[in-house]
Amino acid sequence: MVEFELPDTFSEEFMALIPRQRYVVNTMLAEGRLKSYSLSMDRSRLWVVLLAESEFEALETIAQMPLSDLMEPSISELMFHNSADAVMHFSLN
């Protein structure tokens, strides 16, 4: 899991990169490289759960995000990540 500390104020450069960031993140989610992407209500922190075999691979994924140079990442290795999508659903058919 990666926790990003966002800048206190968003520069014009930061704001201009948001649409590209959303596109890249949505692509990574569709490809299964990211499992989740969450922003705090006060926009001070961002949490990303991603799949990587090593910290280096995680950093490579982070580097592909347009806003990566403007945020400070902190990587934590997770033992597991449960989500509702991973739970088996029964069919009523």
Backbone as a printed PyTorch tensor [residue, N CA C, xyz], in Angstrom:
tensor([[[  0.8510,  -1.1630,   0.0000],
         [  0.0000,   0.0000,   0.0000],
         [  0.9010,   1.2320,   0.0000]],

        [[  0.4810,   2.2200,  -0.7270],
         [  1.2380,   3.4670,  -0.7870],
         [  0.3660,   4.5770,  -0.2230]],

        [[  0.9210,   5.3110,   0.7150],
         [  0.2530,   6.5000,   1.2370],
         [  1.0200,   7.7060,   0.7150]],

        [[  0.2940,   8.5910,   0.0590],
         [  0.9010,   9.8100,  -0.4740],
         [  0.4900,  10.9910,   0.3900]],

        [[  1.4570,  11.8260,   0.7180],
         [  1.1540,  13.1000,   1.3630],
         [  1.0590,  14.1360,   0.2520]],

        [[ -0.0850,  14.7900,   0.1670],
         [ -0.3100,  15.7800,  -0.8810],
         [  0.1280,  17.1620,  -0.4090]],

        [[  0.4550,  18.0450,  -1.3360],
         [  0.8600,  19.4010,  -0.9490],
         [ -0.2860,  20.1400,  -0.2440]],

        [[  0.0710,  21.0930,   0.6080],
         [ -0.9390,  21.8780,   1.3250],
         [ -1.8060,  22.6870,   0.3670]],

        [[ -1.1820,  23.2460,  -0.6540],
         [ -1.9260,  23.9680,  -1.6920],
         [ -1.5460,  23.3710,  -3.0400]],

        [[ -2.5210,  23.2820,  -3.9020],
         [ -2.2930,  22.6900,  -5.2210],
         [ -1.9050,  23.7820,  -6.2140]],

        [[ -0.7420,  23.6300,  -6.7950],
         [ -0.2560,  24.5860,  -7.7930],
         [ -1.0250,  24.4040,  -9.1010]],

        [[ -0.8330,  25.3420, -10.0120],
         [ -1.4530,  25.2250, -11.3360],
         [ -0.9460,  23.9740, -12.0410]],

        [[  0.3460,  23.6850, -11.8740],
         [  0.9310,  22.4810, -12.4770],
         [  0.2350,  21.2270, -11.9430]],

        [[  0.0370,  21.1750, -10.6290],
         [ -0.6280,  20.0330,  -9.9970],
         [ -2.0410,  19.8750, -10.5610]],

        [[ -2.7960,  20.9610, -10.5720],
         [ -4.1840,  20.9280, -11.0550],
         [ -4.2530,  20.5020, -12.5250]],

        [[ -3.3090,  20.9550, -13.3230],
         [ -3.3000,  20.6150, -14.7490],
         [ -3.0360,  19.1320, -14.9830]],

        [[ -2.3400,  18.4780, -14.0470],
         [ -2.0150,  17.0540, -14.1990],
         [ -3.1140,  16.1120, -13.6930]],

        [[ -4.1090,  16.6340, -12.9840],
         [ -5.1500,  15.7750, -12.4080],
         [ -5.9010,  14.9590, -13.4630]],

        [[ -6.3510,  15.5340, -14.5840],
         [ -7.0520,  14.6980, -15.5790],
         [ -6.1900,  13.5400, -16.0960]],

        [[ -4.9200,  13.8020, -16.3500],
         [ -4.0150,  12.7330, -16.8130],
         [ -3.8140,  11.6940, -15.7120]],

        [[ -3.6990,  12.1300, -14.4580],
         [ -3.5710,  11.2090, -13.3270],
         [ -4.7860,  10.2870, -13.2590]],

        [[ -5.9690,  10.8500, -13.3910],
         [ -7.2000,  10.0450, -13.3330],
         [ -7.2290,   9.0180, -14.4650]],

        [[ -6.7980,   9.4240, -15.6520],
         [ -6.7620,   8.4970, -16.7840],
         [ -5.8020,   7.3410, -16.5120]],

        [[ -4.5960,   7.6540, -16.0490],
         [ -3.5870,   6.6230, -15.7760],
         [ -4.0730,   5.6960, -14.6650]],

        [[ -4.6270,   6.2580, -13.5990],
         [ -5.1300,   5.4430, -12.4860],
         [ -6.2650,   4.5380, -12.9560]],

        [[ -7.2030,   5.0670, -13.7150],
         [ -8.3100,   4.2410, -14.2190],
         [ -7.8010,   3.1150, -15.1100]],

        [[ -6.7920,   3.3920, -15.9160],
         [ -6.1910,   2.3550, -16.7610],
         [ -5.5410,   1.2770, -15.9010]],

        [[ -4.7860,   1.6930, -14.8860],
         [ -4.1310,   0.7300, -13.9940],
         [ -5.1540,  -0.0960, -13.2110]],

        [[ -6.2600,   0.5120, -12.8110],
         [ -7.3260,  -0.2280, -12.1320],
         [ -7.9320,  -1.2650, -13.0790]],

        [[ -8.1930,  -0.8710, -14.3150],
         [ -8.7730,  -1.7910, -15.3040],
         [ -7.8330,  -2.9480, -15.6080]],

        [[ -6.5330,  -2.6850, -15.6020],
         [ -5.5330,  -3.7270, -15.8630],
         [ -5.2840,  -4.6220, -14.6460]],

        [[ -5.7890,  -4.2150, -13.4770],
         [ -5.5710,  -4.9850, -12.2580],
         [ -4.2630,  -4.6700, -11.5590]],

        [[ -3.5390,  -3.6790, -12.0260],
         [ -2.2720,  -3.3000, -11.3780],
         [ -2.5260,  -2.5660, -10.0690]],

        [[ -3.6190,  -1.7990, -10.0110],
         [ -4.0550,  -1.1530,  -8.7770],
         [ -5.3070,  -1.8580,  -8.2910]],

        [[ -5.4250,  -2.0120,  -6.9790],
         [ -6.6100,  -2.6260,  -6.3790],
         [ -7.5630,  -1.5810,  -5.8300]],

        [[ -7.0280,  -0.4650,  -5.3590],
         [ -7.8790,   0.6150,  -4.8640],
         [ -7.1110,   1.9340,  -4.9060]],

        [[ -7.8860,   3.0120,  -4.8950],
         [ -7.3320,   4.3610,  -4.9910],
         [ -8.2820,   5.2650,  -4.2210]],

        [[ -7.8370,   5.8300,  -3.1150],
         [ -8.7280,   6.5970,  -2.2330],
         [ -8.0920,   7.9220,  -1.8310]],

        [[ -8.9190,   8.9640,  -1.8030],
         [ -8.4830,  10.3060,  -1.4300],
         [ -9.2160,  10.7290,  -0.1640]],

        [[ -8.4880,  11.2930,   0.8090],
         [ -9.1280,  11.7710,   2.0360],
         [-10.0230,  12.9720,   1.7210]],

        [[-11.0390,  13.1600,   2.5550],
         [-12.0020,  14.2420,   2.3410],
         [-11.3200,  15.6130,   2.3230]],

        [[-10.2850,  15.7750,   3.1390],
         [ -9.5960,  17.0680,   3.1790],
         [ -8.5040,  17.1950,   2.1070]],

        [[ -8.3860,  16.1780,   1.2710],
         [ -7.4360,  16.1560,   0.1490],
         [ -5.9770,  16.2950,   0.5860]],

        [[ -5.6760,  15.7870,   1.7670],
         [ -4.2990,  15.8640,   2.2550],
         [ -3.5410,  14.5540,   2.0650]],

        [[ -4.2840,  13.4580,   1.8910],
         [ -3.6650,  12.1340,   1.7580],
         [ -4.3750,  11.3240,   0.6780]],

        [[ -3.5780,  10.4570,   0.0730],
         [ -4.0680,   9.5660,  -0.9750],
         [ -3.5390,   8.1770,  -0.6490]],

        [[ -4.4080,   7.1550,  -0.7390],
         [ -3.9930,   5.7790,  -0.4720],
         [ -4.1990,   4.9420,  -1.7220]],

        [[ -3.1820,   4.1660,  -2.0670],
         [ -3.2380,   3.3070,  -3.2450],
         [ -2.8000,   1.9030,  -2.8330]],

        [[ -3.6490,   0.9190,  -3.1180],
         [ -3.2460,  -0.4750,  -2.9410],
         [ -2.9040,  -0.9840,  -4.3280]],

        [[ -1.6550,  -1.4390,  -4.4870],
         [ -1.2090,  -1.9110,  -5.7960],
         [ -0.5420,  -3.2690,  -5.6730]],

        [[ -0.4560,  -3.9670,  -6.7890],
         [  0.2070,  -5.2630,  -6.8340],
         [  1.6360,  -5.0650,  -7.3140]],

        [[  2.5850,  -5.5860,  -6.5360],
         [  3.9980,  -5.4980,  -6.9070],
         [  4.7520,  -6.6160,  -6.2080]],

        [[  5.7590,  -7.1400,  -6.8800],
         [  6.5880,  -8.2070,  -6.3120],
         [  7.6990,  -7.6600,  -5.4160]],

        [[  7.9950,  -6.3680,  -5.5530],
         [  9.0750,  -5.7640,  -4.7770],
         [  8.7980,  -4.2720,  -4.6060]],

        [[  9.5520,  -3.6620,  -3.7080],
         [  9.4320,  -2.2210,  -3.5170],
         [  9.8550,  -1.4900,  -4.7910]],

        [[ 10.8570,  -2.0190,  -5.4850],
         [ 11.2990,  -1.4130,  -6.7410],
         [ 10.1640,  -1.4170,  -7.7700]],

        [[  9.4550,  -2.5430,  -7.8740],
         [  8.3310,  -2.6290,  -8.8150],
         [  7.2190,  -1.6580,  -8.4180]],

        [[  6.9810,  -1.5170,  -7.1220],
         [  5.9830,  -0.5470,  -6.6500],
         [  6.4030,   0.8680,  -7.0410]],

        [[  7.6790,   1.1830,  -6.8700],
         [  8.1830,   2.5070,  -7.2400],
         [  8.0800,   2.7520,  -8.7390]],

        [[  8.2810,   1.7110,  -9.5430],
         [  8.1130,   1.8500, -10.9980],
         [  6.6670,   2.1940, -11.3440]],

        [[  5.7240,   1.5420, -10.6700],
         [  4.3040,   1.8280, -10.9030],
         [  3.9870,   3.2590, -10.4890]],

        [[  4.4710,   3.6560,  -9.3250],
         [  4.2460,   5.0200,  -8.8380],
         [  4.8070,   6.0430,  -9.8250]],

        [[  5.9760,   5.7700, -10.3750],
         [  6.6340,   6.7050, -11.3020],
         [  5.8190,   6.9420, -12.5660]],

        [[  4.9300,   6.0260, -12.9100],
         [  4.0930,   6.1840, -14.0990],
         [  2.9160,   7.1240, -13.8600]],

        [[  2.6740,   7.4840, -12.6090],
         [  1.5770,   8.3930, -12.2850],
         [  2.0400,   9.8340, -12.4940]],

        [[  1.2940,  10.6110, -13.2640],
         [  1.7150,  11.9760, -13.5860],
         [  1.9860,  12.8720, -12.3750]],

        [[  1.2980,  12.6530, -11.2630],
         [  1.4840,  13.4980, -10.0830],
         [  2.5720,  12.9970,  -9.1390]],

        [[  3.2340,  11.9140,  -9.4950],
         [  4.1830,  11.2830,  -8.5660],
         [  5.3110,  12.2120,  -8.1170]],

        [[  5.7620,  13.1010,  -8.9770],
         [  6.8500,  14.0130,  -8.6000],
         [  6.3940,  15.1170,  -7.6460]],

        [[  5.0860,  15.2800,  -7.5090],
         [  4.5470,  16.3590,  -6.6820],
         [  3.9570,  15.8460,  -5.3710]],

        [[  4.1190,  14.5420,  -5.1000],
         [  3.5890,  13.9360,  -3.8790],
         [  4.6960,  13.1280,  -3.2080]],

        [[  4.5960,  12.9720,  -1.8950],
         [  5.5800,  12.1840,  -1.1530],
         [  4.9890,  10.8190,  -0.8210]],

        [[  5.5430,   9.7240,  -1.3980],
         [  4.9950,   8.3950,  -1.1180],
         [  5.6420,   7.7450,   0.1090]],

        [[  4.8520,   6.9240,   0.7710],
         [  5.3440,   6.0730,   1.8510],
         [  4.7750,   4.6820,   1.5840]],

        [[  5.6540,   3.6950,   1.3700],
         [  5.2310,   2.3480,   0.9830],
         [  5.1990,   1.4390,   2.2040]],

        [[  4.0950,   0.7090,   2.3530],
         [  3.9470,  -0.3070,   3.3980],
         [  3.5660,  -1.6160,   2.7290]],

        [[  4.2830,  -2.6820,   3.0610],
         [  3.9640,  -3.9950,   2.5070],
         [  2.7910,  -4.5780,   3.2890]],

        [[  1.7490,  -4.9940,   2.5810],
         [  0.5600,  -5.5610,   3.2160],
         [  0.6320,  -7.0780,   3.2340]],

        [[  0.1590,  -7.6780,   4.3200],
         [  0.0210,  -9.1280,   4.3920],
         [ -1.1520,  -9.5580,   3.4980]],

        [[ -2.2570,  -8.8040,   3.5860],
         [ -3.4170,  -9.0660,   2.7360],
         [ -4.2460,  -7.7950,   2.6250]],

        [[ -5.1470,  -7.7970,   1.6570],
         [ -6.0680,  -6.6840,   1.4360],
         [ -7.4270,  -7.2780,   1.0940]],

        [[ -8.3560,  -7.2350,   2.0330],
         [ -9.7040,  -7.7420,   1.7870],
         [-10.5630,  -6.6370,   1.1910]],

        [[-11.4520,  -7.0300,   0.2940],
         [-12.4120,  -6.0860,  -0.2590],
         [-13.6770,  -6.8440,  -0.6210]],

        [[-14.7780,  -6.1290,  -0.7260],
         [-16.0570,  -6.7540,  -1.0500],
         [-16.0010,  -7.4420,  -2.4120]],

        [[-15.2290,  -6.9030,  -3.3370],
         [-15.1240,  -7.4920,  -4.6740],
         [-14.5030,  -8.8800,  -4.6450]],

        [[-13.7080,  -9.1630,  -3.6260],
         [-13.0180, -10.4510,  -3.5410],
         [-13.8760, -11.5390,  -2.9090]],

        [[-15.0290, -11.1580,  -2.3560],
         [-15.9020, -12.1270,  -1.6970],
         [-16.8010, -12.7760,  -2.7390]],

        [[-16.9310, -14.0730,  -2.6330],
         [-17.7550, -14.8200,  -3.5810],
         [-19.2330, -14.4440,  -3.4190]],

        [[-19.9130, -14.2060,  -4.5230],
         [-21.3350, -13.8780,  -4.5150],
         [-22.1270, -15.0730,  -5.0320]],

        [[-23.2510, -15.3430,  -4.3840],
         [-24.1000, -16.4490,  -4.8000],
         [-25.0970, -15.9790,  -5.8450]],

        [[-25.3210, -16.8090,  -6.8480],
         [-26.2940, -16.5120,  -7.8880],
         [-27.6500, -17.0650,  -7.4770]],

        [[-28.6990, -16.2980,  -7.6750],
         [-30.0500, -16.7480,  -7.3470],
         [-30.7270, -17.4140,  -8.5380]],

        [[-29.9910, -17.6770,  -9.6040],
         [-30.5660, -18.3130, -10.8010],
         [-30.7830, -19.7770, -10.5860]]])
